[in-house]
Amino acid sequence: MHSVVISDNRDSLLGMRLAGIDGFLVGEPDETWEVTQKVINDPEVGIVFLTEKAADMVKEQLVAFREKSIFPLITIIPDRHGFEKPNQIVKQIREAVGM
């Protein structure tokens, strides 16, 4: 098992690569979903990290995927500027437990 990052900016991707996590740089919603599908369908991937902006590009598809599958774990991470929306972590926890 390994982890993969899908990032909309080079800085976050580089930081994760320095930590030993491979990843993809994306720019458009269609490209982001195509890469995300490829990664989540890989049986060797255990955790998928998406930067906040990349996750926003494919939010509806991610929600649908999370409703029917719990593997791999999909985690939304802030970029170097932090989360754009306040209380994002609390919101993610509530979504994860169904509140």
C-alpha positions as CSV (number, residue, x, y, z in Angstrom):
1,M,0.0,0.0,0.0
2,H,1.1,3.5,-0.7
3,S,-0.3,7.0,-0.7
4,V,-0.8,9.5,-3.6
5,V,-1.3,13.2,-3.7
6,I,-3.4,15.1,-6.3
7,S,-2.5,18.7,-6.2
8,D,-3.5,21.9,-8.0
9,N,-0.2,23.6,-7.2
10,R,3.5,22.6,-7.5
11,D,4.5,23.6,-4.0
12,S,2.1,21.1,-2.3
13,L,3.1,18.4,-4.7
14,L,6.8,19.1,-4.1
15,G,6.4,19.0,-0.4
16,M,4.6,15.7,-0.5
17,R,7.2,14.3,-2.8
18,L,9.9,15.3,-0.4
19,A,8.0,13.3,2.2
20,G,8.1,10.2,-0.1
21,I,4.5,10.5,-1.5
22,D,4.1,10.4,-5.3
23,G,1.5,12.5,-6.9
24,F,0.0,14.3,-9.8
25,L,-0.3,18.0,-10.8
26,V,-3.8,18.8,-12.2
27,G,-5.4,22.0,-13.5
28,E,-8.8,21.5,-14.9
29,P,-11.9,19.7,-13.4
30,D,-12.0,17.0,-16.1
31,E,-8.3,16.3,-15.8
32,T,-8.7,16.2,-12.0
33,W,-11.5,13.7,-12.1
34,E,-9.7,11.5,-14.6
35,V,-6.6,11.4,-12.5
36,T,-8.6,10.8,-9.3
37,Q,-10.5,7.9,-10.9
38,K,-7.2,6.3,-12.0
39,V,-5.8,6.6,-8.5
40,I,-8.9,5.4,-6.5
41,N,-9.2,2.4,-8.8
42,D,-5.6,1.3,-8.2
43,P,-5.7,-1.5,-5.6
44,E,-2.2,-0.5,-4.4
45,V,-3.3,2.9,-3.2
46,G,-4.4,3.2,0.5
47,I,-4.6,6.9,1.0
48,V,-5.4,9.7,-1.5
49,F,-4.5,13.3,-0.6
50,L,-6.3,16.0,-2.5
51,T,-5.5,19.7,-2.1
52,E,-8.5,21.8,-1.2
53,K,-8.8,23.4,-4.6
54,A,-8.4,20.1,-6.4
55,A,-11.1,18.5,-4.2
56,D,-13.4,21.5,-4.9
57,M,-13.1,20.8,-8.7
58,V,-14.5,17.3,-8.3
59,K,-16.6,17.7,-5.1
60,E,-19.8,16.1,-6.4
61,Q,-17.9,13.0,-7.7
62,L,-16.0,12.6,-4.5
63,V,-19.2,12.7,-2.4
64,A,-20.7,10.0,-4.6
65,F,-17.6,7.9,-4.3
66,R,-17.4,8.3,-0.5
67,E,-21.1,7.2,-0.2
68,K,-20.4,3.8,-1.8
69,S,-16.9,3.1,-0.9
70,I,-14.6,3.6,2.1
71,F,-11.4,2.5,0.5
72,P,-9.1,4.1,-0.4
73,L,-9.2,6.8,2.3
74,I,-9.6,10.2,0.6
75,T,-8.2,13.1,2.6
76,I,-8.5,16.8,1.7
77,I,-5.4,18.8,2.7
78,P,-4.7,22.6,2.7
79,D,-2.1,24.1,0.4
80,R,0.7,26.3,1.7
81,H,-1.8,29.1,2.4
82,G,-3.9,26.9,4.7
83,F,-7.6,26.1,4.3
84,E,-9.6,28.8,2.5
85,K,-12.8,28.1,4.5
86,P,-12.8,28.4,8.3
87,N,-13.6,25.3,10.3
88,Q,-12.9,23.0,7.3
89,I,-11.6,20.2,9.5
90,V,-14.7,20.3,11.7
91,K,-16.9,20.2,8.5
92,Q,-14.9,17.2,7.2
93,I,-15.3,15.3,10.4
94,R,-19.1,15.9,10.4
95,E,-19.3,14.7,6.8
96,A,-17.3,11.6,7.6
97,V,-19.6,10.6,10.5
98,G,-22.8,11.6,8.7
99,M,-23.8,14.7,10.7
